[in-house]
Amino acid sequence: MLEKDARRILFFRALGETDHEGVILPSSLLETVQKNMEPFLKDPDYFARFCRSLEKIAGRRHNIDFSTYYMAFDFKLGRSSLLLFVSFLIGLGSNYLGSGPKVNILLNPLMILLCWNFAIYLVLLFKGTVFRKYTLPPANMAFQLINFGRSIKDKFNLLFPKKSKKSTILRTARVYFIKLWLQQANVLSAARLSFILHGMAIALTCGVVAGLYLRGLFQEYQFAWFSTFDKSIVMSLGKVIFAPVLFLIKGNMPKENMGAAWIHLFAASAVFYILLPRFLLLFHTRLKIKQLSGSVKLDLTLPYFNKWRLDSVNLDLYSYSYSLDDKNLLLLNEALERVYGHQDKLIVENIQWGEDLPKSLNQERSPVFCFNAAQTPENEVHGKFLNKILQRLNSCIVIVDYSRLTQQQQNSRFLLWKTLLEDFVGLNRFFWTNLETTSSENDSELAAALWRKNN
């Protein structure tokens, strides 16, 4: 799937989960698009077609250019020209940090830049062995940083008139979309970020080299060695560092006060050690991005996407050692339909305390397990039961209902259930809710509660 189609699908999923009142995507609009797309139900590109049609109709109705939202956070080099320009200026100005005309041979901006790039090359060389355990921060961490920045921005926005409801929904959907995108395309995003960093390194180096020549043109620029070490040691070290460059330019090691010769040598070293390797890395990363952006894989088997089809979703609801009353069952059924689409029939079954997995479990249906938060979670009972679920099933939804807890009990009981599910069972997502008051505002949490093996 092309990157743009994948972004569009994830954005409209995010918008659907955040637009609880149907301000931008009312149910009537979704039904219209569903009917228009009915001839393409068996088409492998059905969801891409569906979202293109949805974007066209909703965009025309609300006068919104959705592409400005779902193409956010794309790390494209063209949109980062300001970063490149700033990097160039930093490199240009780095040569004017010193006040005197004499510059230390081994302690100047270009030598520092050379050392930094050598360190980067070593990391890239050994990242598959020595540094294989070190990876980029997970998508959730990046999402938390984005949310933190957004919360600060929202505080400043209190000083200004409130924006429209549509713009608030779109901003919230964009933040949630970024989280979804980083989870689905973290390799592509990392490659794009590397592409920008390589571009910034090239711009910074060009700025440093340009600064060397500008300073050399307008004032006396001499290179000297200030240290207790013998100068012959410095020259010997310099011959090792600059040997490949001196061989290519067929030159000799400059003497201490030969400013112009040192500038030419440093410029040639920057081209050989930094610009040439960085351009090669830039080209390699560009090829990687082209390959990844042309084949983005989304998990379209998630129950949520059945909302965009006319197919029904088959859910089995199992309540563990307690019974849901009619009101709670109705509210839960409505929530499941909002999030995962229409269902022919919600099958409800009660599991007694200590019982084994129900025989009615069916891999073709999506099981929903509901637990009573008022019960103290036990590793030997709840933990054992949940471990069997994860071993046998490929997907499930776990709901923990705290409607029977007092306000004072909720925090401590939440920690107990969280510890059991995450630490003992290894289930990293669940829906903590009060089924007596659950509403559309909790739909995004319910959607995120879907657990899938190896995800």
QUIFEN-V283985 format. One line per field, one symbol per residue. ss: DSSP state (H for helix, E for strand, L for the rest). phi: phi as a letter, one per 20 degrees, with the letter a starting at -180 (. if undefined). A space follows every 10 residues. Layout:
BEGIN
ss->???
phi->???
END
This chain:
BEGIN
ss->LLHHHHHHHH HHHHHHHHLL LLLLLLHHHH HHHHHHLHHH LLLLLHHHHH HHHHHHHHHH HHLLLLHHHH LLLLLLHHHH HHHHHHHHHH HHHHLLLLLL LEEELLLLHH HHHHHHHHHH HHHHHHLLLL LLLLLLLLHH HHHHHHHHHH HHHHHHHLLL LLLLHHHHHH HHHHHHHHHH HHHHLHHHHH HHHHHHHHHH HHHHHHHHHH HHHHHHHHLL LEEELLLLLL HHHHHHHHHH HHHHHHHHHL LLLLLLLLHH HHHHHHHHHH HHHHHHHHHH HHHHHHHHHH HHHLLLLLLL LLHHHHHHLL LLLLEEEEEE LLLLLHHHHH HHHHHHHHHH LLLLLLEEEE ELLLLLLLLL LLLLLEEEEE EELLLLLLHH HHHHHHHHHH HHLLEEEEEE ELLLLLHHHH HHHHHHHHHH HHHHHLLLLL EEELLLLLLH HHHHHHHHLE EELLL
phi->.fgfffffff ffffffedef emfddfffff fffgffegfd geffegfffg ffffffffff fdlcefffee efmeleffed ffffffffff ffeffdfeee fecffdcbgf fffffffgff fffffdfecf dfeecfgfgf ffffffffff fffffffffd gfefffffff ffffffffff fffecfffff ffffffffff ffffffffff fgfffffdbf cddccdafff ffffffffff fegfffffel cdffegeegf ffffffffff ffedffffff ffffffffff fffebfddee egggfffede feddddddde ladeffffff ffffffffed nfcfaeedbe dfgnfefffe gcfeddeddd defffffcff dfffffffff fedebacddd edfedfgfef ffffffffff feeeeneebb debdffcfbf feffffffff ecfmc
END
